[in-house]
Amino acid sequence: MVPPSILSPVTRHAPLAAAIVGGLRDVEDIFARQLRSDLPAVNELALHVERYRGKMLRPTLLLLSGMAATGAGDGASLTKAHRMAAAVGEMIHMATLVHDDVLDEAETRRRGRTVNSLRGNETAVMLGDWLISNAFHLCSHIGDPAINVLFGETTNMLCEGELLQLSRREDPSLDETTYMEIVRRKTAALVATCCSLGARLSGAPDEVQAALALYGERTGCAFQIQDDVLDLAGEESVVGKTLGRDLQKGKATLPVILLLRQATPWERSEILSIIHNRDGEVLLDRVRRAGTLDEAKATAQSLVDSAKSALDAVPAGPARDLLRELADEVVRRQA
Amino acid sequence: MVPPSILSPVTRHAPLAAAIVGGLRDVEDIFARQLRSDLPAVNELALHVERYRGKMLRPTLLLLSGMAATGAGDGASLTKAHRMAAAVGEMIHMATLVHDDVLDEAETRRRGRTVNSLRGNETAVMLGDWLISNAFHLCSHIGDPAINVLFGETTNMLCEGELLQLSRREDPSLDETTYMEIVRRKTAALVATCCSLGARLSGAPDEVQAALALYGERTGCAFQIQDDVLDLAGEESVVGKTLGRDLQKGKATLPVILLLRQATPWERSEILSIIHNRDGEVLLDRVRRAGTLDEAKATAQSLVDSAKSALDAVPAGPARDLLRELADEVVRRQA
């Protein structure tokens, strides 16, 4: 199932569209085959997780990067290894969603009930562990230990980003630099790895891999900022998941960090009390009026612009064009 | 730090003792080096986890199996790969402890406070993920993709055992066969992998690897039964962790499964109401009087006997002798 929000521009490049649609279908098959278990209780959970799959952003970026790295306008440069690595990236992402929902006590995800809300936190914790384990198991079958090292480093970084964020909850002194460090680790690292790995598996030279890593890192940071903006200012019925969790869980996000930075001491204590009272409506009104919601969006847009510039080092072609369009879509999306 | 309970017999074989003590020290170093992070918040948690390390049963078995496989009486057959794999096994085990404590809402472990009780469930979930990720990252550095596949399969199985157990909580129809299937996956699989991998890394023939896998599987099952017996009948001050969790969390264990099996319909409904009321004292009295606590211990002992027999296919020598002594210790231990 190819999500229109991320891939609609693809239709303008027919061979590219076919390569991505076909590639993502293969990724879905690899994903589902990996999660087949001889235990019915486990299979039932695996099916539930498949419903979580949404934008398939990471696999899409891996496949597209694999094509862009050679300047190909079709899927000729894509191999089985690309599709397996794409499934690994998606599976790691899926594991983080399952555990994030436990951390956030979220009730809904992709318009469905979360595993934790249906089956309890214990099952959700163990299911996430099983997904991580399966991701590494699948990864080992690609047969190149360097890819295992790379995904291992990436997942280490992802968890460190989450741990850093958890250690700074309810902390009004959290600044923009630390926020960006959290975002870079917990979200952008995996996106960057998917992009550079796509290029690497296509045999691209180091500078092309590095350019795609940079593109992925910046796009990933922009993606997370947009996620945080939607958590604060989005419509639950449009986004399709529980919103307002950042405020509930004491996580400072960019619009609020910027709001606190520009506040007078008097305003600051007022804002802290709004945060303390978990008053999402009032907080949203504040970041809107102070312009820091727009400032956060502008930061995301400038990351996207710089992600697009990084692609100058990548061969010109329809895949590179599409990567640029996708970066724009990351901050345009409302869901 | 070599725990006396598991390794005291070692002193009778001086070169073997030296190889294990030295080997475990290296394993501890590899473990600690792997968990070094550039984030102070993460390092602090890593130090806390190191305090969790107790018996080091899995690394000990891996090293001993590596020696037993060649009949060596010293550490000559042990390589860096043995020590790295031993650290991987311990790290996976440590991750399961951290997540188990979340699942069990446990307060103490190895006489210290659990991560969940100190820092909350969110941090404990993420810390466990970070440990799993680091285990696979370290594993990738051994450089043999087959070892990654093996540990991946093992961790998949471990999570499946936990998921099967979770799906059968509060279920009085859980029978001995399913209980043994849970135990085989959630505990014995990793022990078996450590044993067979030790042999494999020493270049042992397939039948020796298989014999050690069988030894590990049976020893692992016996270990878990003893754990469940201690959770029901142990002394908290001796065991050093929160007890009575199985009953609290609705997990049926062998003494209780056997009790229900031999009960008359009238007794059965009485026992189910004791379980429903979480009355650990009364339940303990029941399994004692009915003899099913002893029956569970006898099952563990017979698994140990059969584990020891499996070692007939392994070259004779002090390492094999010690593996047999260790198997006995697994059911003799009170902590």
Chai-1 contact restraints between the chains, C-beta under 6 A:
chainA,res_idxA,chainB,res_idxB,connection_type,confidence,min_distance_angstrom,max_distance_angstrom,comment,restraint_id
A,S37,B,E160,contact,1.0,0.0,6.0,A-B,restraint_1
A,L39,B,E160,contact,1.0,0.0,6.0,A-B,restraint_2
A,L39,B,L164,contact,1.0,0.0,6.0,A-B,restraint_3
A,A41,B,L164,contact,1.0,0.0,6.0,A-B,restraint_4
A,A41,B,S167,contact,1.0,0.0,6.0,A-B,restraint_5
A,V42,B,E160,contact,1.0,0.0,6.0,A-B,restraint_6
A,V42,B,L163,contact,1.0,0.0,6.0,A-B,restraint_7
A,H99,B,V125,contact,1.0,0.0,6.0,A-B,restraint_8
A,L103,B,E122,contact,1.0,0.0,6.0,A-B,restraint_9
A,E122,B,L103,contact,1.0,0.0,6.0,A-B,restraint_10
A,E122,B,L166,contact,1.0,0.0,6.0,A-B,restraint_11
A,T123,B,L166,contact,1.0,0.0,6.0,A-B,restraint_12
A,V125,B,H99,contact,1.0,0.0,6.0,A-B,restraint_13
A,V125,B,V125,contact,1.0,0.0,6.0,A-B,restraint_14
A,M126,B,C159,contact,1.0,0.0,6.0,A-B,restraint_15
A,M126,B,E162,contact,1.0,0.0,6.0,A-B,restraint_16
A,M126,B,L163,contact,1.0,0.0,6.0,A-B,restraint_17
A,D129,B,C159,contact,1.0,0.0,6.0,A-B,restraint_18
A,W130,B,C159,contact,1.0,0.0,6.0,A-B,restraint_19
A,I132,B,I132,contact,1.0,0.0,6.0,A-B,restraint_20
A,S133,B,T155,contact,1.0,0.0,6.0,A-B,restraint_21
A,S133,B,N156,contact,1.0,0.0,6.0,A-B,restraint_22
A,S133,B,C159,contact,1.0,0.0,6.0,A-B,restraint_23
A,N134,B,N156,contact,1.0,0.0,6.0,A-B,restraint_24
A,F136,B,F136,contact,1.0,0.0,6.0,A-B,restraint_25
A,F136,B,G152,contact,1.0,0.0,6.0,A-B,restraint_26
A,H137,B,G152,contact,1.0,0.0,6.0,A-B,restraint_27
A,H137,B,N156,contact,1.0,0.0,6.0,A-B,restraint_28
A,S140,B,P145,contact,1.0,0.0,6.0,A-B,restraint_29
A,S140,B,N148,contact,1.0,0.0,6.0,A-B,restraint_30
A,S140,B,V149,contact,1.0,0.0,6.0,A-B,restraint_31
A,S140,B,G152,contact,1.0,0.0,6.0,A-B,restraint_32
A,G143,B,P145,contact,1.0,0.0,6.0,A-B,restraint_33
A,P145,B,S140,contact,1.0,0.0,6.0,A-B,restraint_34
A,P145,B,G143,contact,1.0,0.0,6.0,A-B,restraint_35
A,P145,B,P145,contact,1.0,0.0,6.0,A-B,restraint_36
A,N148,B,S140,contact,1.0,0.0,6.0,A-B,restraint_37
A,N148,B,N148,contact,1.0,0.0,6.0,A-B,restraint_38
A,V149,B,S140,contact,1.0,0.0,6.0,A-B,restraint_39
A,G152,B,F136,contact,1.0,0.0,6.0,A-B,restraint_40
A,G152,B,H137,contact,1.0,0.0,6.0,A-B,restraint_41
A,G152,B,S140,contact,1.0,0.0,6.0,A-B,restraint_42
A,T155,B,S133,contact,1.0,0.0,6.0,A-B,restraint_43
A,N156,B,S133,contact,1.0,0.0,6.0,A-B,restraint_44
A,N156,B,N134,contact,1.0,0.0,6.0,A-B,restraint_45
A,N156,B,H137,contact,1.0,0.0,6.0,A-B,restraint_46
A,C159,B,M126,contact,1.0,0.0,6.0,A-B,restraint_47
A,C159,B,D129,contact,1.0,0.0,6.0,A-B,restraint_48
A,C159,B,W130,contact,1.0,0.0,6.0,A-B,restraint_49
A,C159,B,S133,contact,1.0,0.0,6.0,A-B,restraint_50
A,E160,B,S37,contact,1.0,0.0,6.0,A-B,restraint_51
A,E160,B,L39,contact,1.0,0.0,6.0,A-B,restraint_52
A,E160,B,V42,contact,1.0,0.0,6.0,A-B,restraint_53
A,E162,B,M126,contact,1.0,0.0,6.0,A-B,restraint_54
A,L163,B,V42,contact,1.0,0.0,6.0,A-B,restraint_55
A,L163,B,M126,contact,1.0,0.0,6.0,A-B,restraint_56
A,L164,B,L39,contact,1.0,0.0,6.0,A-B,restraint_57
A,L164,B,A41,contact,1.0,0.0,6.0,A-B,restraint_58
A,L166,B,E122,contact,1.0,0.0,6.0,A-B,restraint_59
A,L166,B,T123,contact,1.0,0.0,6.0,A-B,restraint_60
A,S167,B,A41,contact,1.0,0.0,6.0,A-B,restraint_61
